[in-house]
C-alpha cells in the first residue's frame, strides 16, 4: 500500500453509534477522498492508522465475519 501522508487537521472523526461513550475500547474513523483513518478514541494524540478505502472494506468484511 502506497498512500501519501494524510494530514489529520480538520478531519471529521466519528465513533460508532454502538459505542457506549464511557471510554471503553473504541476507535474513531475519519475519511478522505482516498483513505480511511483510524485512531484510538481514548488517546487521540497516539499515531493513527491510514488505510486505502479498499483496505478498509476488506478489514470491515473480515471483522464482521470474526
PDB file with one MODEL, atoms N, CA, C and O in Angstrom:
MODEL        1
ATOM      1  N   UNK A   1       0.841  -1.163   0.000  1.00  0.00           N
ATOM      2  CA  UNK A   1       0.000   0.000   0.000  1.00  0.00           C
ATOM      3  C   UNK A   1       0.890   1.230   0.000  1.00  0.00           C
ATOM      4  O   UNK A   1       1.745   1.380   0.873  1.00  0.00           O
ATOM      5  N   UNK A   2       0.700   2.093  -0.953  1.00  0.00           N
ATOM      6  CA  UNK A   2       1.461   3.331  -1.027  1.00  0.00           C
ATOM      7  C   UNK A   2       0.466   4.482  -1.032  1.00  0.00           C
ATOM      8  O   UNK A   2      -0.244   4.696  -2.014  1.00  0.00           O
ATOM      9  N   UNK A   3       0.421   5.208   0.056  1.00  0.00           N
ATOM     10  CA  UNK A   3      -0.526   6.311   0.172  1.00  0.00           C
ATOM     11  C   UNK A   3       0.200   7.503   0.776  1.00  0.00           C
ATOM     12  O   UNK A   3       1.028   7.345   1.673  1.00  0.00           O
ATOM     13  N   UNK A   4      -0.109   8.684   0.289  1.00  0.00           N
ATOM     14  CA  UNK A   4       0.541   9.882   0.823  1.00  0.00           C
ATOM     15  C   UNK A   4       0.157  10.078   2.279  1.00  0.00           C
ATOM     16  O   UNK A   4      -0.904   9.635   2.718  1.00  0.00           O
ATOM     17  N   UNK A   5       1.032  10.747   3.024  1.00  0.00           N
ATOM     18  CA  UNK A   5       0.709  11.073   4.415  1.00  0.00           C
ATOM     19  C   UNK A   5      -0.525  11.967   4.414  1.00  0.00           C
ATOM     20  O   UNK A   5      -0.574  12.984   3.721  1.00  0.00           O
ATOM     21  N   UNK A   6      -1.491  11.580   5.181  1.00  0.00           N
ATOM     22  CA  UNK A   6      -2.741  12.316   5.229  1.00  0.00           C
ATOM     23  C   UNK A   6      -2.753  13.235   6.440  1.00  0.00           C
ATOM     24  O   UNK A   6      -2.683  12.756   7.571  1.00  0.00           O
ATOM     25  N   UNK A   7      -2.842  14.556   6.230  1.00  0.00           N
ATOM     26  CA  UNK A   7      -2.921  15.447   7.388  1.00  0.00           C
ATOM     27  C   UNK A   7      -4.234  15.217   8.129  1.00  0.00           C
ATOM     28  O   UNK A   7      -5.280  15.027   7.509  1.00  0.00           O
ATOM     29  N   UNK A   8      -4.170  15.236   9.460  1.00  0.00           N
ATOM     30  CA  UNK A   8      -5.381  14.938  10.226  1.00  0.00           C
ATOM     31  C   UNK A   8      -6.081  16.187  10.730  1.00  0.00           C
ATOM     32  O   UNK A   8      -7.160  16.091  11.316  1.00  0.00           O
ATOM     33  N   UNK A   9      -5.495  17.355  10.519  1.00  0.00           N
ATOM     34  CA  UNK A   9      -6.149  18.590  10.949  1.00  0.00           C
ATOM     35  C   UNK A   9      -7.395  18.833  10.105  1.00  0.00           C
ATOM     36  O   UNK A   9      -7.350  18.733   8.879  1.00  0.00           O
ATOM     37  N   UNK A  10      -8.489  19.147  10.754  1.00  0.00           N
ATOM     38  CA  UNK A  10      -9.711  19.483  10.035  1.00  0.00           C
ATOM     39  C   UNK A  10     -10.552  18.302   9.607  1.00  0.00           C
ATOM     40  O   UNK A  10     -11.587  18.489   8.967  1.00  0.00           O
ATOM     41  N   UNK A  11     -10.140  17.087   9.939  1.00  0.00           N
ATOM     42  CA  UNK A  11     -10.956  15.926   9.595  1.00  0.00           C
ATOM     43  C   UNK A  11     -12.104  15.778  10.588  1.00  0.00           C
ATOM     44  O   UNK A  11     -11.983  16.163  11.751  1.00  0.00           O
ATOM     45  N   UNK A  12     -13.208  15.224  10.127  1.00  0.00           N
ATOM     46  CA  UNK A  12     -14.339  14.937  11.000  1.00  0.00           C
ATOM     47  C   UNK A  12     -14.246  13.487  11.456  1.00  0.00           C
ATOM     48  O   UNK A  12     -14.500  12.566  10.680  1.00  0.00           O
ATOM     49  N   UNK A  13     -13.880  13.290  12.717  1.00  0.00           N
ATOM     50  CA  UNK A  13     -13.744  11.959  13.294  1.00  0.00           C
ATOM     51  C   UNK A  13     -15.080  11.540  13.890  1.00  0.00           C
ATOM     52  O   UNK A  13     -15.795  12.369  14.452  1.00  0.00           O
ATOM     53  N   UNK A  14     -15.426  10.252  13.771  1.00  0.00           N
ATOM     54  CA  UNK A  14     -16.671   9.771  14.356  1.00  0.00           C
ATOM     55  C   UNK A  14     -16.488   8.383  14.938  1.00  0.00           C
ATOM     56  O   UNK A  14     -15.588   7.640  14.548  1.00  0.00           O
ATOM     57  N   UNK A  15     -17.366   8.047  15.885  1.00  0.00           N
ATOM     58  CA  UNK A  15     -17.405   6.721  16.507  1.00  0.00           C
ATOM     59  C   UNK A  15     -18.715   6.057  16.130  1.00  0.00           C
ATOM     60  O   UNK A  15     -19.664   6.723  15.715  1.00  0.00           O
ATOM     61  N   UNK A  16     -18.761   4.765  16.272  1.00  0.00           N
ATOM     62  CA  UNK A  16     -19.974   4.008  16.019  1.00  0.00           C
ATOM     63  C   UNK A  16     -21.084   4.447  16.963  1.00  0.00           C
ATOM     64  O   UNK A  16     -20.827   4.825  18.106  1.00  0.00           O
ATOM     65  N   UNK A  17     -22.303   4.394  16.483  1.00  0.00           N
ATOM     66  CA  UNK A  17     -23.441   4.678  17.357  1.00  0.00           C
ATOM     67  C   UNK A  17     -23.603   3.590  18.411  1.00  0.00           C
ATOM     68  O   UNK A  17     -24.328   3.784  19.387  1.00  0.00           O
ATOM     69  N   UNK A  18     -22.942   2.452  18.230  1.00  0.00           N
ATOM     70  CA  UNK A  18     -22.973   1.379  19.225  1.00  0.00           C
ATOM     71  C   UNK A  18     -22.001   1.643  20.371  1.00  0.00           C
ATOM     72  O   UNK A  18     -22.023   0.931  21.375  1.00  0.00           O
ATOM     73  N   UNK A  19     -21.157   2.652  20.232  1.00  0.00           N
ATOM     74  CA  UNK A  19     -20.192   2.987  21.275  1.00  0.00           C
ATOM     75  C   UNK A  19     -20.934   3.531  22.490  1.00  0.00           C
ATOM     76  O   UNK A  19     -21.800   4.397  22.363  1.00  0.00           O
ATOM     77  N   UNK A  20     -20.587   3.017  23.665  1.00  0.00           N
ATOM     78  CA  UNK A  20     -21.274   3.436  24.886  1.00  0.00           C
ATOM     79  C   UNK A  20     -20.838   4.823  25.338  1.00  0.00           C
ATOM     80  O   UNK A  20     -21.524   5.445  26.149  1.00  0.00           O
ATOM     81  N   UNK A  21     -19.719   5.320  24.834  1.00  0.00           N
ATOM     82  CA  UNK A  21     -19.255   6.639  25.212  1.00  0.00           C
ATOM     83  C   UNK A  21     -18.635   6.699  26.591  1.00  0.00           C
ATOM     84  O   UNK A  21     -18.419   7.787  27.124  1.00  0.00           O
ATOM     85  N   UNK A  22     -18.341   5.538  27.183  1.00  0.00           N
ATOM     86  CA  UNK A  22     -17.787   5.513  28.537  1.00  0.00           C
ATOM     87  C   UNK A  22     -16.274   5.344  28.543  1.00  0.00           C
ATOM     88  O   UNK A  22     -15.692   5.008  29.574  1.00  0.00           O
ATOM     89  N   UNK A  23     -15.633   5.573  27.400  1.00  0.00           N
ATOM     90  CA  UNK A  23     -14.174   5.477  27.350  1.00  0.00           C
ATOM     91  C   UNK A  23     -13.669   4.059  27.207  1.00  0.00           C
ATOM     92  O   UNK A  23     -12.513   3.779  27.525  1.00  0.00           O
ATOM     93  N   UNK A  24     -14.512   3.162  26.737  1.00  0.00           N
ATOM     94  CA  UNK A  24     -14.114   1.772  26.548  1.00  0.00           C
ATOM     95  C   UNK A  24     -13.177   1.609  25.370  1.00  0.00           C
ATOM     96  O   UNK A  24     -12.481   2.546  24.979  1.00  0.00           O
ATOM     97  N   UNK A  25     -13.165   0.435  24.819  1.00  0.00           N
ATOM     98  CA  UNK A  25     -12.268   0.141  23.704  1.00  0.00           C
ATOM     99  C   UNK A  25     -12.910   0.532  22.383  1.00  0.00           C
ATOM    100  O   UNK A  25     -13.433  -0.319  21.664  1.00  0.00           O
ATOM    101  N   UNK A  26     -12.869   1.799  22.071  1.00  0.00           N
ATOM    102  CA  UNK A  26     -13.480   2.314  20.855  1.00  0.00           C
ATOM    103  C   UNK A  26     -12.418   2.912  19.945  1.00  0.00           C
ATOM    104  O   UNK A  26     -11.333   3.302  20.376  1.00  0.00           O
ATOM    105  N   UNK A  27     -12.777   2.966  18.684  1.00  0.00           N
ATOM    106  CA  UNK A  27     -11.937   3.655  17.718  1.00  0.00           C
ATOM    107  C   UNK A  27     -12.744   4.793  17.125  1.00  0.00           C
ATOM    108  O   UNK A  27     -13.973   4.807  17.187  1.00  0.00           O
ATOM    109  N   UNK A  28     -12.036   5.738  16.554  1.00  0.00           N
ATOM    110  CA  UNK A  28     -12.658   6.804  15.788  1.00  0.00           C
ATOM    111  C   UNK A  28     -12.171   6.669  14.354  1.00  0.00           C
ATOM    112  O   UNK A  28     -11.047   6.231  14.108  1.00  0.00           O
ATOM    113  N   UNK A  29     -13.022   7.048  13.415  1.00  0.00           N
ATOM    114  CA  UNK A  29     -12.724   6.910  11.999  1.00  0.00           C
ATOM    115  C   UNK A  29     -12.959   8.252  11.315  1.00  0.00           C
ATOM    116  O   UNK A  29     -13.903   8.971  11.644  1.00  0.00           O
ATOM    117  N   UNK A  30     -12.102   8.578  10.372  1.00  0.00           N
ATOM    118  CA  UNK A  30     -12.276   9.756   9.517  1.00  0.00           C
ATOM    119  C   UNK A  30     -11.992   9.320   8.084  1.00  0.00           C
ATOM    120  O   UNK A  30     -11.200   8.406   7.852  1.00  0.00           O
ATOM    121  N   UNK A  31     -12.635   9.971   7.135  1.00  0.00           N
ATOM    122  CA  UNK A  31     -12.426   9.604   5.737  1.00  0.00           C
ATOM    123  C   UNK A  31     -11.962  10.808   4.927  1.00  0.00           C
ATOM    124  O   UNK A  31     -12.287  11.956   5.229  1.00  0.00           O
ATOM    125  N   UNK A  32     -11.192  10.503   3.890  1.00  0.00           N
ATOM    126  CA  UNK A  32     -10.807  11.492   2.885  1.00  0.00           C
ATOM    127  C   UNK A  32     -11.217  10.912   1.539  1.00  0.00           C
ATOM    128  O   UNK A  32     -11.825   9.842   1.483  1.00  0.00           O
ATOM    129  N   UNK A  33     -10.892  11.603   0.466  1.00  0.00           N
ATOM    130  CA  UNK A  33     -11.238  11.091  -0.859  1.00  0.00           C
ATOM    131  C   UNK A  33     -10.578   9.749  -1.153  1.00  0.00           C
ATOM    132  O   UNK A  33     -11.139   8.931  -1.882  1.00  0.00           O
ATOM    133  N   UNK A  34      -9.385   9.513  -0.589  1.00  0.00           N
ATOM    134  CA  UNK A  34      -8.620   8.324  -0.943  1.00  0.00           C
ATOM    135  C   UNK A  34      -8.290   7.402   0.212  1.00  0.00           C
ATOM    136  O   UNK A  34      -7.712   6.336  -0.004  1.00  0.00           O
ATOM    137  N   UNK A  35      -8.641   7.780   1.439  1.00  0.00           N
ATOM    138  CA  UNK A  35      -8.188   6.996   2.588  1.00  0.00           C
ATOM    139  C   UNK A  35      -9.222   6.981   3.709  1.00  0.00           C
ATOM    140  O   UNK A  35     -10.127   7.812   3.774  1.00  0.00           O
ATOM    141  N   UNK A  36      -9.043   5.996   4.587  1.00  0.00           N
ATOM    142  CA  UNK A  36      -9.801   5.909   5.832  1.00  0.00           C
ATOM    143  C   UNK A  36      -8.772   5.895   6.953  1.00  0.00           C
ATOM    144  O   UNK A  36      -7.847   5.083   6.946  1.00  0.00           O
ATOM    145  N   UNK A  37      -8.934   6.790   7.907  1.00  0.00           N
ATOM    146  CA  UNK A  37      -8.001   6.903   9.026  1.00  0.00           C
ATOM    147  C   UNK A  37      -8.677   6.374  10.277  1.00  0.00           C
ATOM    148  O   UNK A  37      -9.863   6.618  10.501  1.00  0.00           O
ATOM    149  N   UNK A  38      -7.925   5.651  11.090  1.00  0.00           N
ATOM    150  CA  UNK A  38      -8.453   5.029  12.302  1.00  0.00           C
ATOM    151  C   UNK A  38      -7.542   5.413  13.459  1.00  0.00           C
ATOM    152  O   UNK A  38      -6.318   5.366  13.337  1.00  0.00           O
ATOM    153  N   UNK A  39      -8.151   5.799  14.597  1.00  0.00           N
ATOM    154  CA  UNK A  39      -7.345   6.143  15.770  1.00  0.00           C
ATOM    155  C   UNK A  39      -8.049   5.681  17.044  1.00  0.00           C
ATOM    156  O   UNK A  39      -9.244   5.385  17.042  1.00  0.00           O
ATOM    157  N   UNK A  40      -7.289   5.629  18.114  1.00  0.00           N
ATOM    158  CA  UNK A  40      -7.794   5.276  19.438  1.00  0.00           C
ATOM    159  C   UNK A  40      -8.625   6.444  19.959  1.00  0.00           C
ATOM    160  O   UNK A  40      -8.159   7.584  19.961  1.00  0.00           O
ATOM    161  N   UNK A  41      -9.845   6.172  20.398  1.00  0.00           N
ATOM    162  CA  UNK A  41     -10.699   7.262  20.878  1.00  0.00           C
ATOM    163  C   UNK A  41     -10.316   7.739  22.273  1.00  0.00           C
ATOM    164  O   UNK A  41     -10.669   8.851  22.664  1.00  0.00           O
ATOM    165  N   UNK A  42      -9.596   6.908  23.027  1.00  0.00           N
ATOM    166  CA  UNK A  42      -9.204   7.290  24.392  1.00  0.00           C
ATOM    167  C   UNK A  42      -8.016   8.246  24.395  1.00  0.00           C
ATOM    168  O   UNK A  42      -7.936   9.132  25.246  1.00  0.00           O
ATOM    169  N   UNK A  43      -7.095   8.073  23.450  1.00  0.00           N
ATOM    170  CA  UNK A  43      -5.903   8.925  23.392  1.00  0.00           C
ATOM    171  C   UNK A  43      -5.658   9.316  21.942  1.00  0.00           C
ATOM    172  O   UNK A  43      -4.907   8.654  21.226  1.00  0.00           O
ATOM    173  N   UNK A  44      -6.292  10.386  21.523  1.00  0.00           N
ATOM    174  CA  UNK A  44      -6.219  10.801  20.120  1.00  0.00           C
ATOM    175  C   UNK A  44      -4.862  11.379  19.735  1.00  0.00           C
ATOM    176  O   UNK A  44      -4.629  11.692  18.568  1.00  0.00           O
ATOM    177  N   UNK A  45      -3.962  11.521  20.714  1.00  0.00           N
ATOM    178  CA  UNK A  45      -2.614  12.002  20.394  1.00  0.00           C
ATOM    179  C   UNK A  45      -1.719  10.879  19.878  1.00  0.00           C
ATOM    180  O   UNK A  45      -0.646  11.141  19.334  1.00  0.00           O
ATOM    181  N   UNK A  46      -2.153   9.632  20.044  1.00  0.00           N
ATOM    182  CA  UNK A  46      -1.377   8.497  19.536  1.00  0.00           C
ATOM    183  C   UNK A  46      -1.423   8.486  18.010  1.00  0.00           C
ATOM    184  O   UNK A  46      -2.323   9.082  17.419  1.00  0.00           O
ATOM    185  N   UNK A  47      -0.466   7.817  17.366  1.00  0.00           N
ATOM    186  CA  UNK A  47      -0.483   7.737  15.900  1.00  0.00           C
ATOM    187  C   UNK A  47      -1.764   7.069  15.398  1.00  0.00           C
ATOM    188  O   UNK A  47      -2.367   6.248  16.089  1.00  0.00           O
ATOM    189  N   UNK A  48      -2.159   7.436  14.193  1.00  0.00           N
ATOM    190  CA  UNK A  48      -3.340   6.839  13.586  1.00  0.00           C
ATOM    191  C   UNK A  48      -2.919   5.869  12.480  1.00  0.00           C
ATOM    192  O   UNK A  48      -1.785   5.905  12.004  1.00  0.00           O
ATOM    193  N   UNK A  49      -3.829   5.025  12.092  1.00  0.00           N
ATOM    194  CA  UNK A  49      -3.627   4.065  11.012  1.00  0.00           C
ATOM    195  C   UNK A  49      -4.317   4.613   9.773  1.00  0.00           C
ATOM    196  O   UNK A  49      -5.463   5.058   9.847  1.00  0.00           O
ATOM    197  N   UNK A  50      -3.636   4.584   8.643  1.00  0.00           N
ATOM    198  CA  UNK A  50      -4.222   5.045   7.390  1.00  0.00           C
ATOM    199  C   UNK A  50      -4.360   3.864   6.444  1.00  0.00           C
ATOM    200  O   UNK A  50      -3.388   3.162   6.166  1.00  0.00           O
ATOM    201  N   UNK A  51      -5.570   3.651   5.955  1.00  0.00           N
ATOM    202  CA  UNK A  51      -5.863   2.558   5.033  1.00  0.00           C
ATOM    203  C   UNK A  51      -6.445   3.125   3.744  1.00  0.00           C
ATOM    204  O   UNK A  51      -7.084   4.176   3.750  1.00  0.00           O
ATOM    205  N   UNK A  52      -6.219   2.424   2.650  1.00  0.00           N
ATOM    206  CA  UNK A  52      -6.936   2.781   1.431  1.00  0.00           C
ATOM    207  C   UNK A  52      -8.401   2.430   1.665  1.00  0.00           C
ATOM    208  O   UNK A  52      -8.722   1.664   2.573  1.00  0.00           O
ATOM    209  N   UNK A  53      -9.273   2.980   0.860  1.00  0.00           N
ATOM    210  CA  UNK A  53     -10.696   2.645   1.007  1.00  0.00           C
ATOM    211  C   UNK A  53     -10.920   1.151   0.760  1.00  0.00           C
ATOM    212  O   UNK A  53     -11.751   0.533   1.425  1.00  0.00           O
ATOM    213  N   UNK A  54     -10.191   0.575  -0.182  1.00  0.00           N
ATOM    214  CA  UNK A  54     -10.298  -0.862  -0.440  1.00  0.00           C
ATOM    215  C   UNK A  54      -9.804  -1.660   0.754  1.00  0.00           C
ATOM    216  O   UNK A  54     -10.436  -2.642   1.146  1.00  0.00           O
ATOM    217  N   UNK A  55      -8.682  -1.251   1.336  1.00  0.00           N
ATOM    218  CA  UNK A  55      -8.162  -1.922   2.525  1.00  0.00           C
ATOM    219  C   UNK A  55      -9.147  -1.873   3.672  1.00  0.00           C
ATOM    220  O   UNK A  55      -9.314  -2.861   4.387  1.00  0.00           O
ATOM    221  N   UNK A  56      -9.806  -0.732   3.861  1.00  0.00           N
ATOM    222  CA  UNK A  56     -10.816  -0.592   4.924  1.00  0.00           C
ATOM    223  C   UNK A  56     -11.984  -1.543   4.673  1.00  0.00           C
ATOM    224  O   UNK A  56     -12.468  -2.197   5.598  1.00  0.00           O
ATOM    225  N   UNK A  57     -12.434  -1.618   3.426  1.00  0.00           N
ATOM    226  CA  UNK A  57     -13.548  -2.513   3.094  1.00  0.00           C
ATOM    227  C   UNK A  57     -13.182  -3.963   3.401  1.00  0.00           C
ATOM    228  O   UNK A  57     -14.010  -4.704   3.930  1.00  0.00           O
ATOM    229  N   UNK A  58     -11.960  -4.378   3.080  1.00  0.00           N
ATOM    230  CA  UNK A  58     -11.511  -5.736   3.394  1.00  0.00           C
ATOM    231  C   UNK A  58     -11.477  -5.954   4.903  1.00  0.00           C
ATOM    232  O   UNK A  58     -11.900  -7.004   5.386  1.00  0.00           O
ATOM    233  N   UNK A  59     -10.981  -4.976   5.647  1.00  0.00           N
ATOM    234  CA  UNK A  59     -10.916  -5.088   7.107  1.00  0.00           C
ATOM    235  C   UNK A  59     -12.314  -5.239   7.706  1.00  0.00           C
ATOM    236  O   UNK A  59     -12.533  -6.099   8.559  1.00  0.00           O
ATOM    237  N   UNK A  60     -13.246  -4.420   7.270  1.00  0.00           N
ATOM    238  CA  UNK A  60     -14.614  -4.481   7.811  1.00  0.00           C
ATOM    239  C   UNK A  60     -15.255  -5.825   7.496  1.00  0.00           C
ATOM    240  O   UNK A  60     -15.911  -6.409   8.358  1.00  0.00           O
ATOM    241  N   UNK A  61     -15.078  -6.328   6.275  1.00  0.00           N
ATOM    242  CA  UNK A  61     -15.631  -7.647   5.927  1.00  0.00           C
ATOM    243  C   UNK A  61     -15.023  -8.731   6.804  1.00  0.00           C
ATOM    244  O   UNK A  61     -15.735  -9.620   7.271  1.00  0.00           O
ATOM    245  N   UNK A  62     -13.720  -8.667   7.034  1.00  0.00           N
ATOM    246  CA  UNK A  62     -13.048  -9.650   7.880  1.00  0.00           C
ATOM    247  C   UNK A  62     -13.562  -9.564   9.316  1.00  0.00           C
ATOM    248  O   UNK A  62     -13.878 -10.584   9.928  1.00  0.00           O
ATOM    249  N   UNK A  63     -13.646  -8.344   9.853  1.00  0.00           N
ATOM    250  CA  UNK A  63     -14.094  -8.164  11.238  1.00  0.00           C
ATOM    251  C   UNK A  63     -15.543  -8.606  11.416  1.00  0.00           C
ATOM    252  O   UNK A  63     -15.892  -9.154  12.462  1.00  0.00           O
ATOM    253  N   UNK A  64     -16.375  -8.382  10.432  1.00  0.00           N
ATOM    254  CA  UNK A  64     -17.783  -8.780  10.529  1.00  0.00           C
ATOM    255  C   UNK A  64     -17.933 -10.296  10.552  1.00  0.00           C
ATOM    256  O   UNK A  64     -18.898 -10.822  11.107  1.00  0.00           O
ATOM    257  N   UNK A  65     -16.980 -10.992   9.952  1.00  0.00           N
ATOM    258  CA  UNK A  65     -17.040 -12.453   9.926  1.00  0.00           C
ATOM    259  C   UNK A  65     -16.378 -13.103  11.118  1.00  0.00           C
ATOM    260  O   UNK A  65     -16.464 -14.320  11.282  1.00  0.00           O
ATOM    261  N   UNK A  66     -15.709 -12.309  11.966  1.00  0.00           N
ATOM    262  CA  UNK A  66     -14.969 -12.860  13.113  1.00  0.00           C
ATOM    263  C   UNK A  66     -15.895 -13.293  14.224  1.00  0.00           C
ATOM    264  O   UNK A  66     -15.435 -13.778  15.257  1.00  0.00           O
TER     265      UNK A  66
ENDMDL
END
